[in-house]
Amino acid sequence: MTTTLEERWAQFFRYGPYLLLGLATLISAATADLLMTPREVRVAAALLLASLVLQVWWSRAAPRPDGGKPEKQEKQERQERQEKGKPEGRTAESGVGAGPAVPMPSGGSVAGRVYFTLRTVLAFALTWLNPFFAIYACLGYFEARRLLPTRAARAGLVVTAVTMAGSQSGGLPPASPMNWAAFGVLFALNAALTMVMDHLETKEAEKAAERAGTITALEEALAENAALHAQLVVQAREAGVADERRRLAAEIHDTIAQGLTGVIAQLQAVATTADPDLAREHLDRAQALARRSLGEARRSVQNLSPSALEHDALPEALKKTVAEWAERTGVDARFTVTGTEEPLHDEVAATLLRIAQEALANAHRHAGATRAGVTLSYMGDEVTLDVRDDGRGFDPLAVPPRTGAGGFGLDGMRARAERIAGTVTVESEPGHGTAIGARVPLVRHD
């Protein structure tokens, strides 16, 4: 298993003091005859014992670096859980799952401050007796900010710098003016380096806190975006359902409704004629209209193109639609194509054909027209469809809104055009006929 940097620091703070104290003791013992008197050796031994006791106490009383409880308290709780029959092992409360081991936050605890103060005093006293005990004293550089508040940590760093400078200048107290001068220079150097490193560490901690805040903000933004995405999915689904309903309603209006209207008109003509041949002709037309309407209804449900476009391009389909409408209604109608004909996307062709059928149906049903004209124009990146009649006309601003009993009419034509980013315009006035224009993008067939 890979050990993280935080876990390595936790191991250092747990076992490092023992190793450094042991190393300092070995070197000091080797140099005791040169640097220490017998009385100083006995004092150093007592201080070493006190230091060792202090380290053992701190190992048991210190909060765990990973945020858990002190080892002694955790052991007691583990024994209590075993007595109650609960499975042994750490719980989330004791630190497992709290994340990787990391150094304790700045400020520490009361026990930590007491430990740092006593250890610094003992390390200073040992270094006074033998300069090599500064190996143990250097722990102050690592633990000051970890165990003390900010101001106290700086004081702890200065005291540690004094201890280190005394060791580096030949021991404490300095024995000569030269030693004092060296002590002053080394103290200034140690203190300066310590303050610089402390400043850099503070800035790094601020950056880490800023990054943590940024990560939190990003996580909140991601959660908000996920909620918005879910909301948009629901809205898109609802919009798709509503659009499909409108499409089916429009298709039914343009197929079954118009077909039934034509069937009724042909049957009424049968009822008013005495000529058997003419009656048979009207019946044949009614039968053809009924079959065509049924086929169109099936194609609408399956969202297929109109049957008129199954074998013909849009110009030919419009030409046949206009001719059949003229024959069925008796209205003089003409069809014209302008521009260079291009193959259109199925949706574009179907939209223009349906608009033409609705406009012609309105011209016969409402306008009472005697003449009509349909023009299909290819205009670069657009296609336009114009349907004109000489009927009675109307005021476009006074058209009542569609009701449940009425047809789709102009609203349906506009909705069809808007589905493919097009528009429908109406020009009309009472007694002067009507002109309906549809303008849609020219999207070529794949």
N, C-alpha and C positions, 0 to 999 in steps of 0.2 A: 504494500500500500504506500503511495507517495505521501511524504510528509510535507505539509505546507509551511510557508515561512512563519506564520503565526504559531504553529505548533512547535517549531524549532525555538522561537523566542520563549514560549512557555517552558520548554525543557531547560533552556539556559537559566531562566529566573528560578527554576526549581532546584537544579543541581549545580549551576555555575558557582554560587557562593562557596559550596563545599570544596569544589575543585580548586578555586582560586585561593581559598584559605589553606588548603593542603599544600599547594605549590609554594605559597609564600612561606609556610612553616618549614618546608624542606630546605629552601634556599637560605632562610634566616638561620636555621640550625647549622647549616654548613659554614656559615660566616660568623657564627656567634663568638668564636674565640677572637676574631679580629675586631668586631664592632660592639660587643656587649660585655658588661661585667657580670660576674655570677649573680649579683643581686638583680640586675636587669633581666637576666635569663629567667629567674624565678618569677619576677613580676610578669614577664611576657607569657610564661606558662599559665599563670592564673588568668591573664587576659584572653589567652587562646581558649581556655576552658569556658570562660564566660561567653566568648564569641560562638563557640560550638553550641552551647546551650541555647543561646539566642537564635541561632539558625534552625535548630530542631524545633524550638517553639514556633518560630515563624512558619516553618513548613507545615505545621499542623493547624495553626490559627489563621493563616492567610486565606483570603477568598481565592477560589480557583480562578486561574486566568481566563477560563472559558465562560465565566459568569456564574459558576456553580457555587455551592456552599463550601465552607472550610472542611478539610479532610476529616477532622475529629467529629464535627457535627454530622457529616454524611455517614460516617461509620456507625454512629449511634442510631441514626434513622434506619440504616440497613439492618442493624440488629433487631430493631423494633418491628420492621416488616417481616423478618424471618420468624419472630415469635408469633406474629399474627397469621402466619401461613401464607403470606404473599410471596410471589416469586422474587428471588434475589436479583439485584441488578439496578442500575441507575434508572431513574425516571426522568421525565422531562423537567421535573422540578429541580433535580440535582444537577442538571447541566447538560444532559444528553439531548441533542436536537437543538441546542441553543446556538449552534454555529461553530466554526472552528475556533480553536484556542487563540486568544488575542491578549495583548497586554492590557492590564487594568486601566481604566480611563484616568485622566489627570484629576488629582484631588485625593484619590485613594480613600483610606479609612483611618480612623483614630489609631487602630492597631498598627497600620502601616506607617503612620507618622512616628509612633513610638519606636517601632523597629528601626526605621531609617536613622532616627536620632541616636539611638543606642549603638547601632552598628557603626555609624560615622565616628562617634566618640571613641569606641574601641579600636577602630582602624587607625584613627589619628594617634592614639596612645601607642599602639603597636609600631606604627611607622616612626614615632619619636624614639622608640627603643632600637629599632632596626629598619633602615630605609627600604629593605626588600619587602616589608609588609605592605608597601604601597600597592603591590599586586592585588591584595585584598581590598585596599581602599578605593581602587578604581571603579568598583561596583557603583559608587555614588553617581558616576556619570550616567549610568544606565537606568538607575532606579529613582533618581530625584523627581523627574517629571511624572513618573509612573505612580509614586507613592505620596507626593506632596502637592498642595495647592500651588498655583502659578508663582506667587511671590516667594513662598517658602522653598519652592523647587530651585529658584535662582540662588537663594542663599545657600542651599545645600550644594549646588554646583560650585559656588565660590569656595566653600569650606573644603570640598574635594580637591579643587584646584590648589588650595594652600597645601594640602597634604601631599599632592603629587609633586608640586614645585619643591617642597622641602626634601622629598626623597631624591629628586633629580639633581638638586644642588649639593648633595653630599650628606644629607641627614638633618634632623631637627634637634636642637636649634642650630642655625648656621654658626660655624666655629670661627669665622674670620670675616673681615670686610669683603673679601673677594667672594666668600660663600654668600654673604648677604646680597651682594650685587647680583650674583648668579640667581639667588632665590628670587629677587625682585623681577629680573628679566623673565625667568621661567614662569613665575606666577602670572605676570602680565600676558605671556604667550598662552598659558593654559586657560586663563580666564577669558581671553579674547576668543580663542578657538571654541571654548565651551559656550560662550554667548552666541557666537555665530551659528554653531550647530543647533543651539536651542532655538534661535530665531528661524532657521531653516525648518526645523522640526515643527515649530508652531505654524508656519506657512503651509507646510505639507498637510498638517492636520486640518487647517482651514479649507484647503483644496479638497481633501477627502470628504469633509462635511458637505462642501458645496456639490461634489459629485454625487454623494448620497442623496442630497436634496433633489438634484437633477434626475437621478434614477427614479426616485419616488414620484416626481412629477410626471416622468415618462410612463411609469407604470399606471398612474391614474389616468393619463391621457389615453393609453392603450385600452384600459378598461372602459373609458367613456366611448372611445371609438368602436369597441366591440358592441357596446349597447346600442350606439347609433347605427352600426351595421345591421344588427338584428332588427332594429326598428325599420330601417330602409328595406330590408328583405321582406318584412311583413307588408309595408306599404306598396312595394313593387308587386307582391303577389296580389294584393287587393286591387291595385291599378290594372294588373293584367286580367284579373277576373272581370272587372268592370269594362275594360276595353273589349274583351271577348263578347260580353253581353251586348255591347253597342254594335259590334260587328255583326253578330247574328241577327240582331233586330233590324239593322239596315239591310242585310242580305235578304231577310224574309220580306221586308217591305219592297225591295227591288225585284224580287222573284215571285213569291207566292201572291202577294197583294196585287201587284201590277198584272200578273197572269190571270188572277181571278177577276180583276176588273175587265180585262179583255174578254174573258169567257162570258161574263155577264152581258157585256155589250153585244157579243155575237148572238147569244141566246135571245136577247131582246129583239135583235134584228130578225131572227127566225119567227118570233111571235107576231111581228108586224108585217110580214111579207106573205103574199099568196102564191108566189112563184115557187114551185117545188125545187127547181134547179138552184135558185138563189138561196133557198132555205138550206139545201144540202151543202152549198158552198159555205154558208155561215157556220153550219154544224161542223164541217171539216176544220174550219179555222179554230173553232172553240176547242175541238178535240186536240189539235196540234198545240194550241196555247196551253192546255191543261198538261199535256205530256212534257212540253218544254219547261213549264213551271215546276213540275215534279222533279225533273232532272236537275234544274237549277237549285232547288231546295236541297237535294242530296249533296250537290257539289258545295253549297254554302256551308252545310254542316261539317263537311270534310275539309273546309277552308281551301278549296281548289279554285282555279281561275274559272270565269264564266265559260259556258260551253261554246259561246261564239268565238272565243279566243283559243279553243282547243286545236283548231286546224288552220286558223287564219291569223294574220298580224292585225294590229289595231286598225289601220286604215280600212282594210277589207271588211273587218268585223263591223266597224261603224257604218260603212256603206250598206251592208246587208241590213243592219238594224234600222237605219233610216228608211230604206226601201220597204221593209216589212211594216214598219210603223205607218208609212204613207199609204200603203195598200190597205191596211186594217182600218185606218181612221178616215181615209179619203182626203187627207190634207196634202197639198202640194209641198213636197219637201225635197231639198237638194243637199248633197254632201260635197265638200271641197277639201282638198289637201294642198297645203303650201309648204315650201321648204323641202329640204332633202330628207327623205324618209330614212329613219334609223330604227333598228330593233330595240324595243323598250323592255325594261324589266317587267316581269309578270304583274307585280303589284301596281306599277304605274299604269300599265295598259288596262288592268281590271278596274282601277279607280276611275280613269277617264271614261271607260265604257259605261260604268254604272251611273256616273254623273250625266252622261248624254241620255241614257234611258230615262232617268228621273226627270230631266228637263223636258224631254219630248212628252212624257206622260203628263206633266203639269200643263204643257201647252195645249194638249187636247182636252184634259179634264177640267181645267180652270179658266184658260184664256179664251177658248173658242176660236182658235186661230184657223185661218184658211191657207196660210203659207208659213213655211219654216225653213230655216237654213242651218246647217251644221258645218263648221270649219275646223279642221285640225291643222295646226301650224307647228312646224319644227323650227325653233328659233335658237340655234346654237346650243346653249346649255339649259334651255327650257323648252317645254312643250305646252302649247295653249289649246284650249278647246272652247269654241264659241257657239252657242245655240241661240238663235234669234227667231222670233215669231211676230206676226202682226195682230196678235190677239188684243183683248181689251186692256191689258196692262194693269198695273196697280201701284200703290205708293209703298216702296220698300220699307220706309220708316214706320208704316202703320200696320205691318204684318203682325198678327197676334201670335203669341208664343204657342209652341206645339203643345197640344193636350193629349191625354190618353186616347182620345177617340180619333185624333187626326193622324196624318202621315208624317214622314220625316221631312220631306220637302227640302227647303233651303238649308235647314240645320243639318240634315243628313249629308247633303252635298258638301257643305263646309267641313263637317267632321271627317268625311272621306279624304278631302284634299289635305287637311291638316295632319292626318296620319302619315303622309309622305312629304311633309314640309311644304305643302302647296297652299294656295288660296283660291277662294271663289268670290267673284264680284257680281253684283246684280245692278242692272240699269233698266229702269222701267218708270212709266208714269201712266195714269189712267188714259185710255184711248189711243195710246201710241205704241203698244206692243212691249215686248220684254227682251232683253239681251242678258244672257248668263255667260260669264267667262270664267274658266278654270285655268290656273297657271301652276304648273308643277315642275320640279327639276327633271331634266332629261337624264335618267339613269339607264344606261344601256344594259341589254340582256347579257348575262354571264356567258 
